[in-house]
């Protein structure tokens, strides 16, 4: 699994420095998390590329052993009235302590109630990203599928 805490800190620091575009390492986990951030409106565009920049729209460069280490995911960050749309993004599970939540605990989180000592209730405008048997999905989708999983990160 890709280090989610690196992705969270890199995106959050980019928003703090008011950068327009950021490149994060390419992995399936990072791609899925970035896709959720895009769908939830925290970033404006999402594109594959390498360290020089995103690839041209419609051009797909195959992944080979020669270019796999240079692959990046490029995010165009979104701001509203000079303020970052994403105010904070933090990893919940870490390699040293993985946090899992059952369906009942996820329902409590969605209802803005505490679920155990490590999981706070969800706030308005917050997105909770989970790793489930269905892949990496957002809290609402996990509740509709009635599945629990590992709580990866929270974005607000």
Helices and strands as residue ranges (DSSP letters): H 4-16, E 21-25, H 28-39, E 43-50, E 53-54, G 68-70, E 72-77, E 79-80, E 83-84, E 89-91, E 100-101, H 103-110, E 127-132, E 135-138, H 139-145, E 149-155
